[in-house]
Every structure is written in C-alpha cells, then in structure tokens.
C-alpha cells in the first residue's frame, strides 16, 4: 500500500526546481501556471536566492507547483493514500482531485500572501525542538507562551510564537532537547494567523471542490476526509491550528501503508517516516534522477 506525501514550507532550497524544468514540456507548464497566478515560478525555483524563496508569498506556491510537477512526471500513478504537511495539504488536495491544478495554485497564492500579511503584524517565527520527552516538551513550550504548531512525531515538535518567546526557548531548552530556529517568516498554525483565515474563507467560497478520488488524510487530526467541501474547510482553518503529522503517520500505519514517496522537494517527510514508520520503504523525489526508482516502488506497492 502506497502513500504519496507533499512537504511543507522550509523544504525549498535555491535552484531546486532547475533540473525539473529541463524535462519535456515542464517549462511550458510552469510558465502557464506562473501566468495564471502572477508569480514567476521558474525564476524563483531556479535563480532566486535563499532569502527570496523564504518569503511566504513565494515559498508556498513554489512548493505546490514543484510537487504537482513531480507527481505529473511519475506518470499514471495511483497511490492508495495522499497527504501533505501544512501547505503540502493543498498539493495533496490537487493530487486527490479535490481541486484542479490551476485552482490549487490560485488558492495557495492567496494563502501565501495572506499569511505573509498576518506574519508582518508581529515579529514571529518557529523553532524545531528535537528530542526530549514529548509531554515535557509540550509543557515547557506552554510555560513560555509558545504554541506547539507542528507535532511531527519521531521526536520532533515545532514551536511557534513571538521573537521574544523563541529567544527565551533558545536560552531555556527543554531537558535533553535541541532547539533549531527554522527559516520561516512567521508563527504559522497559531492564532497569529487568524487574519489569514478570514481571507482564505472568502477565497474558498469561490472554489468548486470535488470529492477526493483517493484517500486524503488531514493534518487536523490524521483522519481520512471523504468530501471535497470538508477538505477545503480544513485547508482554511488549518493555517491557524496545529499540524498533527504524528497522527497522519499513525493513520498510515493503521491503513497498512508499506511504502511512502515524497514529491519534490522531498526529504523532510521521508526522514520522519524512517524514524516513525519502521519497515515502511521510503523514497524522496529530489531530482528527476529519482523518478525511475519512484515508479518502480509505486508499481510494487500501490494497490489502488
């Protein structure tokens, strides 16, 4: 049984889209997407520096476009389950047929701009907390006024809050834990993103979602969502609520998933799966050189 997953913000690196654009028809496809959403995806994915693609308004549509392009290149692949981490949920919604590619990219463009605007109100950010007892880490974060914005499993919790709160975390780490500041421009999946929820609610009202044709697992609670309307409702609310990737992986295990492929720019979610899902084969699509191995893995494990 195969799950196809899409990474979230922070997975992007300078030039990561370059080799994908060399594939037949890819540059033309991305150019069309760029025109549709008013953002030069090829430029940002190939020539922009780290600071430019750290911009939330750029990073989010860039990641969704990359994931959709990589999934297309896999060919007639029919995974049993799809899921995405944070903004990767929009990629997953498109892969499940809830939104078409243009609608998904338009929605994520709105999401990125709205979250960037919300992040500009107060200086906020996120830090990964690695190791330590999970319950003790959660209590420690609460004591500092921080939100556990991503509960990722495999010993990783991402804290979010103001710059002052994160500085206090860096100076007062949970027992037996490391703290690593993340290259994101806001306290995503917290109440700091409430203004973005209102903007996305208006954008969502203009969508015409279809019901998922593949099993779609939601970040909210790790539950499989059966209707397109509920998928979109969850996409809206999720920007201001924690990502429970740990529960998503629990669902993968309960469903009997035997292989996991992470679309471009892969690596983050496969790393978590290697630690939390022993025995599940994993593959990260980083460059087109990984496509043949991904197709072979899919052919061996997909049952849909």
Residue pairs with C-beta under 8 A, 6 or more apart in sequence:
1 80
1 81
1 255
1 256
1 257
1 258
1 259
1 301
1 302
1 303
2 79
2 80
2 81
2 257
2 258
2 259
2 260
2 261
2 297
2 298
2 301
2 302
2 303
2 304
3 79
3 80
3 81
3 82
3 83
3 217
3 252
3 255
3 257
3 259
3 260
3 261
4 71
4 77
4 79
4 81
4 82
4 92
4 95
4 260
4 261
4 262
4 263
5 82
5 83
5 84
5 85
5 88
5 92
5 260
5 261
5 262
5 263
5 269
6 63
6 64
6 67
6 82
6 83
6 84
6 85
6 88
6 89
6 91
6 92
6 95
6 262
6 263
7 63
7 67
7 84
7 85
7 88
7 262
7 263
7 265
7 266
7 267
7 268
7 269
8 63
8 84
8 85
8 86
8 87
8 88
8 243
8 268
9 56
9 59
9 60
9 63
9 86
9 87
9 184
9 188
10 59
10 182
10 183
10 184
10 268
11 63
11 265
11 266
11 267
11 268
12 53
12 59
12 62
12 63
12 66
12 265
13 50
13 53
13 265
14 48
14 49
14 50
14 53
15 45
15 46
15 47
16 45
16 66
16 264
16 265
16 286
17 30
17 41
17 42
17 44
17 45
17 46
17 62
17 65
17 66
17 69
17 264
18 45
18 46
19 287
19 288
19 289
20 26
20 45
20 66
20 69
20 70
20 73
20 264
20 287
20 288
21 27
21 30
21 42
21 45
21 46
22 288
23 73
23 288
26 69
26 73
27 42
29 69
29 72
30 41
30 42
30 45
30 65
30 69
31 42
33 41
33 65
33 101
33 102
33 105
34 40
34 41
34 42
36 102
36 105
36 106
37 61
37 105
37 106
37 109
38 109
39 58
39 61
39 109
41 61
41 62
41 65
44 52
44 53
44 58
44 62
45 53
45 62
45 65
45 66
48 58
50 183
52 58
53 59
53 62
54 183
54 184
54 185
55 116
55 185
56 112
56 115
56 116
56 119
56 184
56 185
56 186
57 109
57 112
57 113
57 115
57 116
58 112
59 87
59 112
60 87
60 108
60 109
60 111
60 112
60 115
61 105
61 108
61 109
61 112
63 87
63 88
63 91
63 265
64 87
64 88
64 90
64 91
64 94
64 104
64 105
64 108
65 105
66 263
66 264
66 265
67 84
67 88
67 91
67 95
67 263
67 264
68 91
68 94
68 95
68 101
68 104
68 105
69 264
70 263
70 264
70 266
70 285
71 77
71 91
71 95
71 263
73 288
73 291
74 261
74 285
74 291
74 294
74 295
74 298
75 295
77 295
77 298
77 302
78 214
78 302
78 304
79 95
79 214
79 261
79 298
79 302
79 304
80 214
80 215
80 255
80 257
80 302
80 303
80 304
81 214
81 215
81 216
81 217
81 224
81 251
81 252
81 255
81 257
82 92
82 95
82 96
82 212
82 214
82 215
82 216
82 217
83 89
83 92
83 216
83 217
83 218
83 219
83 248
83 252
84 90
84 91
84 92
84 93
84 219
85 150
85 152
85 219
85 243
85 245
85 268
85 269
86 150
86 188
86 189
86 219
86 238
86 243
87 108
87 111
87 112
89 218
89 219
89 234
89 235
89 238
90 99
90 104
90 107
90 108
90 111
90 235
91 104
91 263
92 216
93 99
93 104
93 209
93 212
93 216
93 231
93 232
93 235
94 100
94 101
94 103
94 104
95 214
96 212
96 213
96 214
96 215
96 216
96 231
97 210
97 212
97 213
97 214
98 209
98 210
98 211
98 212
98 216
98 228
98 231
98 232
99 107
99 207
99 209
99 210
99 228
99 232
103 207
106 203
107 200
107 203
107 204
107 207
107 235
110 199
110 200
110 203
111 196
111 200
111 203
111 239
114 195
114 196
114 199
114 200
114 239
115 186
115 188
115 193
115 196
115 239
116 185
116 186
117 195
117 196
117 199
118 186
118 192
118 193
118 194
118 195
118 196
119 185
119 186
119 187
119 188
119 192
119 193
121 192
121 195
122 162
122 192
123 162
123 163
124 160
124 161
124 162
124 163
124 186
124 187
124 190
124 192
125 160
125 161
125 163
125 166
125 181
125 182
125 184
125 185
125 186
125 187
126 149
126 150
126 158
126 159
126 160
126 166
126 181
126 182
126 184
126 186
126 187
126 188
127 158
127 159
127 166
127 169
127 170
127 179
127 180
127 181
127 182
128 156
128 157
128 158
128 159
128 179
128 180
128 182
129 137
129 141
129 156
129 157
129 158
129 159
129 169
129 173
129 174
129 177
129 178
129 179
130 155
130 156
130 177
130 178
130 179
130 180
131 155
131 176
131 177
131 178
132 155
132 174
132 175
132 176
132 177
133 174
133 175
133 176
134 155
134 157
136 174
136 175
137 148
137 157
137 174
137 177
138 148
138 157
140 172
140 174
141 147
141 148
141 157
141 159
141 169
141 174
144 159
144 161
144 165
144 168
144 169
144 172
145 161
145 162
145 165
146 159
146 160
146 161
146 165
146 166
146 169
147 159
147 160
147 161
147 187
147 189
147 190
147 191
147 242
148 157
148 158
148 159
148 242
149 158
149 159
149 160
149 187
149 188
149 189
149 190
149 242
149 243
150 156
150 157
150 158
150 189
150 242
150 243
150 245
151 157
151 158
151 242
151 243
151 244
151 245
151 246
151 247
152 158
152 243
152 245
152 246
152 272
153 245
153 246
153 249
153 250
153 272
153 275
153 276
154 246
154 271
154 272
154 273
154 275
154 276
155 275
156 272
158 182
158 243
159 166
159 169
159 179
160 187
160 188
160 189
160 190
160 192
161 187
161 190
161 192
162 187
166 181
169 179
170 179
170 181
173 179
186 192
186 193
187 193
188 239
189 238
189 239
189 240
189 241
189 242
189 243
190 240
191 240
192 240
193 239
193 240
194 240
196 239
196 240
197 236
197 237
197 239
197 240
200 235
200 236
200 239
201 236
204 232
204 233
204 235
204 236
207 232
209 228
209 229
209 231
209 232
210 228
211 226
211 227
211 228
212 225
212 226
212 227
212 228
212 231
214 304
215 224
215 255
216 224
216 225
216 231
217 223
217 224
217 225
217 248
217 251
217 252
218 224
218 225
218 231
218 234
218 238
218 248
219 234
219 238
219 243
219 244
219 245
219 248
220 234
220 237
220 238
220 241
220 244
221 244
221 247
222 244
222 246
222 247
222 248
222 249
222 250
222 251
223 251
224 251
225 231
225 234
245 269
245 272
246 276
249 272
249 273
249 276
249 277
252 260
252 273
252 277
252 280
253 277
253 280
257 277
257 280
258 279
258 280
258 281
258 301
259 280
259 281
259 282
259 283
259 297
259 298
259 300
259 301
260 269
260 270
260 273
260 277
260 280
260 281
260 282
260 283
261 282
261 283
261 284
261 285
261 294
261 297
261 298
262 268
262 269
262 270
262 282
262 283
262 284
262 285
263 285
264 285
264 286
264 287
265 286
266 283
266 284
266 285
266 286
266 290
267 284
267 286
269 284
270 282
270 283
270 284
273 280
273 282
274 282
281 297
281 301
283 290
283 293
283 294
283 297
284 290
285 291
285 294
